[in-house]
Each structure stands twice: as C-alpha cells, then as structure tokens.
Amino acid sequence: MFENVGGGELLVILLLVLVFFGPNKLPELAKNLGKGIRQFKDAMRGMQDDIKNVTKLDDDTKPHS
C-alpha cells in the first residue's frame, strides 16, 4: 500500500502533521496511535487463536477411518 512513498513524501506528510497539530500535541498523537495499533494486533491475535482452536476442535470431532 505504501511501497511508493519515498523519503520526500514522508517528510512532507510529517511537516503537515506538525503544522496542523503543533509540536506539543505530537507526542500524545503518537502515543494514542501506538495504543490503537497494539489493541488492533491483540484483537487480530485473539481472532487467529479462536480460529485455530475451532479448527482444531473440528478436526478432533471428525471420525477417523
């Protein structure tokens, strides 16, 4: 998705964020973004574990020939 974003484009994006939110708000934004990403990863990991458990239970309940 972001494979075509180069260093120049990234610098422009960071400067725009700095202008819109100011230097005092950036640490809070970064902290909240990190928390959101962590929660998303935890939810994805939980869903993957649930799927693995369900498929394992399904395999265990099938009769073996």
C-alpha positions as CSV (number, residue, x, y, z in Angstrom):
1,M,0.0,0.0,0.0
2,F,2.8,2.5,0.9
3,E,5.5,1.0,-1.2
4,N,5.6,4.1,-3.4
5,V,6.1,6.6,-0.6
6,G,9.6,7.9,-0.7
7,G,11.6,10.0,1.8
8,G,10.4,13.3,0.3
9,E,6.8,12.4,0.5
10,L,7.2,11.2,4.1
11,L,8.9,14.4,5.1
12,V,6.0,16.5,3.6
13,I,3.4,14.4,5.5
14,L,5.3,14.8,8.7
15,L,5.6,18.6,8.2
16,L,1.9,18.9,7.5
17,V,1.1,16.9,10.7
18,L,3.4,19.2,12.6
19,V,1.8,22.3,11.2
20,F,-1.8,21.1,11.9
21,F,-1.3,19.7,15.4
22,G,1.7,21.6,16.7
23,P,4.8,20.2,18.5
24,N,3.0,19.9,21.9
25,K,0.3,17.6,20.6
26,L,2.6,15.2,18.6
27,P,3.7,13.0,21.5
28,E,0.1,12.5,22.6
29,L,-0.9,11.6,19.0
30,A,1.9,9.2,18.6
31,K,1.1,7.5,22.0
32,N,-2.6,7.1,21.0
33,L,-1.6,5.8,17.6
34,G,0.7,3.2,19.3
35,K,-2.1,2.1,21.7
36,G,-4.5,1.7,18.8
37,I,-2.1,-0.4,16.8
38,R,-1.4,-2.5,19.8
39,Q,-5.1,-3.1,20.5
40,F,-5.7,-4.0,16.9
41,K,-2.8,-6.5,16.9
42,D,-4.1,-8.1,20.1
43,A,-7.5,-8.4,18.7
44,M,-6.2,-10.0,15.5
45,R,-4.1,-12.4,17.5
46,G,-7.1,-13.3,19.6
47,M,-9.2,-14.0,16.5
48,Q,-6.4,-16.1,15.0
49,D,-6.2,-18.1,18.2
50,D,-10.0,-18.6,18.2
51,I,-9.9,-19.8,14.6
52,K,-7.1,-22.2,15.3
53,N,-9.0,-23.6,18.3
54,V,-12.2,-24.0,16.4
55,T,-10.5,-25.8,13.5
56,K,-8.6,-28.0,16.0
57,L,-11.8,-28.9,17.7
58,D,-13.5,-29.6,14.4
59,D,-10.6,-31.9,13.4
60,D,-10.8,-33.7,16.8
61,T,-14.5,-34.4,16.4
62,K,-14.3,-35.9,12.9
63,P,-14.4,-39.7,13.0
64,H,-11.1,-41.3,11.9
65,S,-11.3,-44.1,9.3
